[in-house]
């Protein structure tokens, strides 16, 4: 897998673009931690004591007071009925202190800015059970839907999640903070950075509308800016693939290297093998990003991952740059994904994308030096600006629009290397039909576009 955004596992983000969150974190860290949060947690976040408490005691002792510290007015366990549907969330979060009495008297759900649902300290927030009543994630989603509230918090005191229900999506999207991990951070700068980001997503001020009428709240602005950020990174990826807007074409970089190693191959074959390689790399990047948590727990995959290969390639020119062990590792990864590796519990992939017969030129020895492979992977992993790699902006493949991602990969099958002339068949090349595989377990993380 690619290097994670943060070295410690205090943040899980499936809601916003990773690159945007990284920049937002740097921006927020320039200011002091708001709500006096650092000092407050130092007094109140006593892990051994909180872990012994019941759910009700945890709510009274820590969760409720923390919400107050974060600036929220609240009403607890308020039953509200909307169009015949009843909801009784743990906290209805309000922007102004006077709104609590108004909510109790009127039961007007439009007063609620966010909902917070809490569980016991040792309760898993996403149990995976089919019964919605036993799954905190779905309980919160049901309350948000019934009360028509956009934002929801889910916590067991230690783990805190924020959900945005503005867009209906099949995947679970949230940002999750581990307060226990944050409190244990040895580096004060990172701890302040983490708490500042936590305060932004859970603090009342982020959800308050600006004084000027018609303007979006800070949380709404952040979500919109993240979407724009993702789109810009996607457009840059297209420019890198096809070679426009001042970017060098990855097709040409790969094609030249493949042609040098296979001088007798036709341009059509060189192009076809370049496209297959690009498709494989994009597929693996998406797979590793989308399944980051799962693969991080796998005992073996990370040793062979594309991210691991990239991290071991020399970043500067040295004697190792002219070697080819990076290419060897890449071929090994493709072989594992094609055939599976039962000894290390990695099943094969479905679809035949990694079948060696699909791109035979890629098996020629020493196609890419470490320097060339580093150049290829670097351009895929990070946003560029007229050929300059922006290492602070890593592409977040898991949060890229499936429509845009599919359009980019489909286009790989219909555009060509920039040559003065090429056979017409190259323009309309289609992927070969899937090759039948043995009857063994398979892994299908996504359907290739």
N, C-alpha and C positions, 0 to 999 in steps of 0.2 A: 504494500500500500504506500501511497505517497505520504510524505512527512505530515503528521497531523498539525493542525493550526496551533494548538497549545500542547506543551510537553506533558502537562498533567491532565488527567481525565476529569476535569471539573465542569466541562461544557460539552453538551451534545446538541448539535444544531441540525435540524432537518427542515427548518422553516425558511430561513433566509440564506442568501449567498454567503459562502464562507469568506470570500474575499472582502465582501462588504462588511461583514461582522468584524473582521480583523481591523479594517480601517476605522470602523466606528469605535472599536475598543481603544485604539491609539488616540483617536480624537477625544474621547471621554476622559482618558487617563491624564490629560493635561490639566484637568480640574480636580479639586479635592473630592474625596468620597462624600457624596451627598447624604443628607439625613443623619449625619454623625454615625453612620452605619458601622464603621469599624469599631468605634468605642462601645457602641451599644451591644454588638455581638460578643465582644470580649467579656462583657458582664453576664449576658443572658444565654449565650449559646454554650451551655454546659452539656456536652454530649453524654457522659455517663448518667447524669441526672435525667435528661430528657428521654433517653432510651428506656428508662424504667417506667415511664408514665403511661397511663392509658390514653386512648385517643382524646377523650374529653379533657383530661388533665393537660395533655400536650397543647390542645387548642387554647386553653385558658392561660397556660403558663408561658407559651412561646409564640405560637402562630398568630393568634389575635394581637398580642402586643407588637409583634414585628410588623404586621399590616398597619397598625396605628403609627409606628415609627416611620414607616414609609409614606405617611401622609394621608392615608385613606380614612374616610368616615365609613362606617359599616353597620349593617343590620344582620344579626345572626339568626339562622333557622326561621326565616320569614317565609311563610307559605304564600305563594302568589299563583293565581290562576289566569291563564291566557287562553281564550277561546276554548274553554272546557278542559284544558290540560293543566295539571297541577305540578308545581315545582317547589322544592324546599331546600335550596342550597345552604351550605354551611355559612357562607358570607356573601351578602350582596354588597359590593364595594361602590362607594359613592364619592363624588368629588368634593362636596361641601358638607360641613357638619350639620347644618340645618336640614339636609335632605333625609336624614334617618327618620325623623318624626314624620316627614311628609310621606315617606315610603310605607311606614307602618300604618298610617291613617288611610292612604289612598290605594295601596297595593299597586301603584303605577309602575309597571316594569320598565318604562322608558327612563326612569330616574337612575337605573342601574348602569354603571359604566363597565363593570367587570364582575365576574363571579369567581369566588375562591372555594374550592372543595378540598377538604383535608382528610387525611387518613392517619392511622397509627404509625409510629416511628418505623416499625419493621414491616409495614404493609407495602407490597410491590404495587407501583402505580399502574402497571400494565400487566395483568395476570395472564393474559392470553386465553382466558376462559370464554366460552360462548355465552354464558349467562351474563347479560348486561348488568344485572344487579350485583354481580360479584367482580365487576371490572371497573375500577375507578375512572379509567380513561373514558369509557362510554357513558358512565353516569354524568360526568361533567359535560360531555357533548350533548347529552339529552337535555340537561338544564339550560345550556346555551341556546339550543334550538327552541325549546319551549318559551323561554323568556326573550328570545330574539336579541340576545346580547352577543356582541362580536368577540370579546376577549375573555379568556378564562385562565385561571391559575389552578394548578393541581399540585398538592404537596403532602408529604408525610413529615414535614419539619426539617428533614435532612435533604431531600430531593425536592426541587422546585421546578415546575414546568409552566410555560406560557403557551397558550394556543390562540390562533387567529382563525376564526370560522368564516371569514369574509368570502373565501373561495372554497367551494366544495371540491375535495380531492379524494382519490381512492387511498392514497398513502397517508400515514399518520405524520403530521407536520407539527413540530413544536421546538422550543428551545428549552433545554434542561440544564439546570445548575445543580451541582453537588456542594452544598454549603459545608459539609463536613470536610470534603477534600480542600475547599478553599481555605477554611480555617486552619488547616494543617500545612498550608504552603510555607516553605521555609524562606522564600524570597519575598521580601516586603513589597517590592515594586509590582510583582505579578499578583500578589494578594490584593493590593489596592486596585489594580487593573480589573481583576475579577469582580471585586465588590462594586466598583463603579459601573461595570456592565450589568451586574445583577440589579443595582439600584435603578438603572435606566429602564429595564424591562418590567420591573415590579413596582416602581415608585409611582405615586399618584400624579406627579407633575408631568410625566410623559404622556398621560392620557387626557390632561386638561386641554381644552380648546384654547388657542391663542386669543389675546385680547381683541385682535382684529377679526371682525366677523367674516365667515366664509373660508377661513384658513383651516388647514388640517392640523390635528394634534401631532406631537412629536413622534408618537408611535406610528401613526398613519403615514407621516412623511418618511420615516425610516423604512417601512415596508415597501412604499412606492419607490424609494431610492434604490432599495435592494433589487427590485425587479428591473429597473433601468440599468443598474450595474451589471446584472446577469446578461441582459440583452446586448450591452456593449461588449462584454467578454465573448459572447457567442458570435457576434459580427466580426470581432477580431480573429476568432478561430477560423472563420471562413476565409478571411483575408490571408491568413497564414497558410491555409491549405492550398488556396488557388493562386496566391502570389499577386495581390494588388494592395493598394493603399500603402505603398512603400515597404511591403513585407516580401521576403523571399519565399517562393513556393516550396512547400514540403514535397509536393509531387516531383519537382525538378531535383531537389536534393536527393531524394530516395532513388529517382529514376536514373540519375547520373551514376550513382554508386552501383546500382544493380547492373547497369549497362557496362560499366568498366569491368566488373567481375564476370560478365557474360557477353563479350563483344560480338558473338555470332547470333545472339538472340534478336528477333525482330522487335521493332519499336512497339508493336501491338502487345507482344509478350512482356516486354519491359513495363509497359504501362499497366497491363493487367495485374502483374505481380506487385507493382507499387500500390495499386488500389487495394488489393487484398491485404497488404501489410498495413496500410493506413486504417482500413476497416477493423482489422484485428486490434490495433493499438487503441483506437477509440472505444471499441467494445470493452476491452480490459479496463481502461480508465474509468468508464462508466460503472462497470461491475465492482471494481475495488472501491470507488467512492460510495456507491449505493449501499454496499454491504460492509462498510468500514468496521462497524462494531462486531459483526459476526466474524469477519476475517481476523480481527485483532485477537479474538479468543481462540482461533484455530491454532493448534500447536505447531503446524508446519508451513501453512501457505505463505506467511509473510516472508519466509526465507527465499521463496521463489518469485515473489510478487514483482510487478512492474515498478512499483515504488522503490522496492529494495534494489532492483537493478539500477535505477536512476541514481539513488543515493551512493552507490558504489562506483559510479563512473567519475573519472577525474574532472573536477570543475575548472581547472586551469591546465594549460598545456604543459605536459611533462612527458617522461619516457613512457608512461602507461597509456598516453593518449593514442599512440599508434598501434596499441595491441587490440585484440579482438575478443577478449574474454567476456565483455558485455554482450556481444552478439551471441556467444555460446550460451550465456545465461538466458537470453531472450528465446533462442531456439528451444532450450530446455523447458521454459515456461509454456510455449506453444504446444510442445509435445505432451506435457502434462494435461493441458486443457483439452487436447484432442483425444488422448487415450485414457485419461484418468490416471491416478497413481494410488492404487489400493493400499500400498505399504504405508503411505502417509495420509490416508483418508481423504483424498481429493478425487471426487467423482469426475467423469468426463462431461464435456459440454455437448449439448444437443445442437444439430444444425449443420455440422461439417465445415464451419468457418475455418477451423484450425487444421483441417486435413492437409497433409503435406502435398498431396497431388493437386491441390487447388492453386498452389503458387510454388512450382518446382524450382524456379530461379532463386528463391530465397534460401535454398539449401546449399548453394554454392559457397565454398569456404571464404571467409574474410571479405564479405561484402561491405560491412561497415566497420570502420575503426571505432574505438571507444569515443573519439572526439566527434565523429559523425553521428553516432548513436546518441550521444549526449545532446548534440544540437537538435536532433529530431525530437527527442523526448522533452527537452526544455521548451521548445516552441509549442508543444501540445499541452504541457502542464501549466505554463505561465502565460499571462497576457503579454503581448509585445507592443512596442510603439516604434514603428518604422525600423524594425529589425533589432531594437534594443529590448532585452528581456526585463520585464518588471517583476522582480522576485517577490514584491510585496502583494502581488495580485495573482494568486493561484486559481486556475480554472476549477470551478465547483461543478463537476459533471453531473452529480446527482440532482442538483437543483436547476440544471438547464432545462428549458422547455423541451419536452419530448418531441413536439412538433418541429422546433428549430433543429434539434439534434438529428431527428430523422431526415429532415430536408438536407442537412449537411452531408450525412452519410449516403443518402440516396444519390446526391449529386456526384459523389465520388465515382459512381458507376457510369456517369454520362459525360463527364468532362475529361479533358486530356492533358498530357504534358505539352508545354508550349513549344511546339516544333513548327517549322515552316509548313510542313506537309505531314499528313498522317493518313493511314488507311481509314476509309469511312466507317469500317466496322468498329473501330475503337470508340467512336462517339456513342454508339448504341450498345456497348458491351453490357451484358447482364450476368449476374452471378450464376455460377454453376449450380445445378440441383444438389441438395444435400446428399451426402454419402451415407449409406446405411451403416449403422454402428452395432457392435455386439450387444447382446441382451444383458447389459449391466446397468447399475444405477447411473443416472445422468443428472446433470445440474443445468437448469435453464433459468438463469437470473433475469433474462428479459428476452423478448422476441426481437431479433435484429430487424431494423426497419427495411 
